[in-house]
């Protein structure tokens, strides 16, 4: 039982880290898109499309880390 709680806590911590990391990259790409002349909404949408499905990315990271 202790192992289950430990694993759950680590996964939540990892999830928060991954979410923050992905959002940072999206924000940086969106800024580049705005500098290239895109509107705010278009810049954000294009950045999110470029990085793909965040759920899929997180699942790949969990798999890689043994979760």
Secondary structure, 3 states (H helix, E strand, C coil): CHHHHHHHHHHHHHHHHHHHHHHHHHHHHHHHHHHCCCCHHHHHHHHHHHHCCHHHHHHHHHHHCCC
